[in-house]
Amino acid sequence: MLLALALLGVSVLSLAVGTVEIPPANIALLVAHRLGLVAAARCPVPLVVDGNHVSCAIQAEILFLNVLPVVLLSVLVGAALALSGATMQGLFRNPLADPYLLGISSGAALGAALVFVNASFLGVTLLASQQDVLVPVLAFVGAMGTGLVVLVASRSRWATAETLILTGVALAAIFGDLMVLVISFRPLAVALPLTFWLLGGFEAATWDQVGILAAVLVVGGGALVLHGRVLNVMQMGEETAAGLGVSVVAMRRRLILLSVVLTATAVAFSGVIGFVGLVSPHIVRRLHGPNYQSLLLGSALVGALLLVIANDVATSVLGGGGILPVGVVTGVMGGPFILWLLYRRRRLRSAG
């Protein structure tokens, strides 16, 4: 409950953070007007940007077409990545697992690179609006394609967790090399936009993206949360879980598929944002323990909270309208945490 309230509070405060900082009183009135709670939207606090008065109508347009979709998408992406990361850690019994463990990010990056190359070697030039649509589409296709290869490999009854992880590592290496090959067609035109996409961000957030990811998260994420008890059993080992009636191979395929769909959809709309899916489950374990029946939902809330905060920092740290890639912020936040985690694990092993 406290995590949900913290997420709600931070999300509301985030509405006032942006390149145009709308006063909170105006935000409250505009939202109330949109919900039909007040008859007329007359902003009580005047807003002046660069010496120019911003009307209440323009503030409403900025809030509902730019600011609100960004905040909501950051909430959904954070929840999706954290939920997927917690599932991967439980499924592979590896505390350093994350949503990109199976090479999902490399497949998505290859798909995005194909768009940024702009097919110039075929004599075709894509419009900016076409790129805005094709980047998430091909990123999703690349991510899902990677996940499906891993799923095919998991169908063998001899496939172990280690085999699937190594398959993901191999696919990541292959797709990484292919991405370099694709970039070589137009290195100057592709390198910069692809780099910014890989670092992640929400500047291009739309209501369509919010709706799609919300639907995927409700269905796929809800299904993952319902598997909390099974993940608890699988922490005892595959043989023990099978002895307790869990179909390990089928359950592994199901959980991988759900995690891949969540991660692929999130990455398609936000780029590759690291550490959120890795760090969030560990924070919840410290707060509520290792029970996956509560850890999965708690991870989603913490992941959403972390990514909203990271997006606020990315939006405000540069000033002057500049926006730092969100992945840079999560890297600064998550990197020291992982070093601490590794150091702590080493100390525990030494003590044992």
Secondary structure, DSSP 8 states (H G I E B T S, - for coil): -HHHHHHHHHHHHHTT-SSS---HHHHHHHHHHHTTSSS----SS-EEETTEEE-HHHHHHHIIIIIHHHHHHHHHHHHHHHHHHHHHHHHTT-TT--TTTTSHHHHHHHHHHHHHTTTGGGT----HHHHHHHHHHHHHHHHHHHHHHHHHHHTSTT--HHHHHHHHHHHHHHHHHHHHHHHTTSHHHHHHHHHHHHH---TT--HHHHHHHHHHIIIIIHHHHTTHHHHHHHTT-HHHHHHTT--HHHHHHHHHHHHHHHHHHHHHHH----SHHHHHHHHHHHHH-S-HHHHHHHHHHHHHHHHHHHHHHHHHSS-TT----HHHHHHHHHHHHHHHHHHHHHHHHHH-
